[in-house]
Amino acid sequence: MKKIIFALIVIFISLNLHAQLENTKWKTTLQTDQAIDVIFNFSADTLDVTNAGDNSDIEAMNYNLADTVLTLRKLYGQSECDTAALGKYSYKINGNELWMKLISDDCEDRANVIRDIKLEKSE
């Protein structure tokens, strides 16, 4: 009985963590060759990063949440990242702010851009 209750608690916590980002949009400015305003659009399991200026696609990634760790894997996009390269970032939501900080990333392009950023909730 204890195992069932523990399993239910773990499932509830996992679903609640995922729900924190699912169907939300966040905006920030990324420092690439030039500064670019972007929108991070989280759906059920996909993160789409788009140019806020012209709504063009920059990158699409699968994401996973576990505790305070966001794991990213490229589906397609402009970076030189391999689709097998995983990026792990700690994340924290504080009101209308989402903070992401690099833990490890197999893709240097992504790591250099997302390394330590603050995003603001968007509509």
JOTAWO-V358335 format. One record per residue. N is the residue number from 1. RES is the residue in one small letter. PSI is psi in whole degrees, 0 to 359 (NA if undefined). NEAR is the number of other ideal C-beta (glycine too) atoms within 12 Angstrom. Layout:
BEGIN
n & res & psi & near
N & RES & PSI & NEAR
N & RES & PSI & NEAR
END
This chain:
BEGIN
n & res & psi & near
1 & m & 319 & 7
2 & k & 322 & 8
3 & k & 321 & 9
4 & i & 316 & 10
5 & i & 317 & 11
6 & f & 316 & 12
7 & a & 318 & 13
8 & l & 321 & 14
9 & i & 315 & 14
10 & v & 316 & 16
11 & i & 316 & 14
12 & f & 315 & 14
13 & i & 317 & 18
14 & s & 315 & 17
15 & l & 322 & 15
16 & n & 319 & 16
17 & l & 315 & 23
18 & h & 323 & 23
19 & a & 339 & 16
20 & q & 327 & 24
21 & l & 334 & 32
22 & e & 133 & 20
23 & n & 38 & 17
24 & t & 157 & 27
25 & k & 141 & 25
26 & w & 142 & 35
27 & k & 150 & 27
28 & t & 175 & 28
29 & t & 123 & 21
30 & l & 140 & 33
31 & q & 96 & 16
32 & t & 217 & 20
33 & d & 326 & 10
34 & q & 156 & 10
35 & a & 137 & 14
36 & i & 129 & 23
37 & d & 129 & 25
38 & v & 162 & 35
39 & i & 128 & 31
40 & f & 114 & 40
41 & n & 107 & 31
42 & f & 124 & 34
43 & s & 206 & 19
44 & a & 315 & 18
45 & d & 9 & 20
46 & t & 140 & 25
47 & l & 117 & 42
48 & d & 126 & 31
49 & v & 122 & 40
50 & t & 154 & 27
51 & n & 122 & 25
52 & a & 334 & 24
53 & g & 316 & 15
54 & d & 7 & 12
55 & n & 21 & 14
56 & s & 150 & 17
57 & d & 135 & 21
58 & i & 313 & 32
59 & e & 146 & 37
60 & a & 133 & 26
61 & m & 148 & 35
62 & n & 147 & 26
63 & y & 155 & 36
64 & n & 144 & 26
65 & l & 136 & 30
66 & a & 120 & 18
67 & d & 243 & 19
68 & t & 25 & 21
69 & v & 127 & 22
70 & l & 120 & 40
71 & t & 130 & 28
72 & l & 144 & 43
73 & r & 125 & 29
74 & k & 137 & 31
75 & l & 309 & 23
76 & y & 163 & 18
77 & g & 192 & 29
78 & q & 342 & 22
79 & s & 166 & 31
80 & e & 9 & 17
81 & c & 140 & 30
82 & d & 148 & 19
83 & t & 350 & 20
84 & a & 349 & 12
85 & a & 126 & 24
86 & l & 141 & 25
87 & g & 133 & 38
88 & k & 128 & 28
89 & y & 135 & 36
90 & s & 148 & 24
91 & y & 154 & 37
92 & k & 132 & 22
93 & i & 126 & 25
94 & n & 97 & 13
95 & g & 240 & 10
96 & n & 20 & 16
97 & e & 139 & 18
98 & l & 121 & 31
99 & w & 133 & 24
100 & m & 134 & 37
101 & k & 134 & 23
102 & l & 130 & 25
103 & i & 303 & 23
104 & s & 151 & 21
105 & d & 127 & 29
106 & d & 347 & 23
107 & c & 112 & 29
108 & e & 322 & 18
109 & d & 310 & 25
110 & r & 316 & 38
111 & a & 319 & 26
112 & n & 331 & 20
113 & v & 319 & 34
114 & i & 350 & 40
115 & r & 305 & 23
116 & d & 94 & 20
117 & i & 157 & 30
118 & k & 131 & 24
119 & l & 150 & 36
120 & e & 141 & 24
121 & k & 138 & 23
122 & s & 161 & 20
123 & e & NA & 10
END
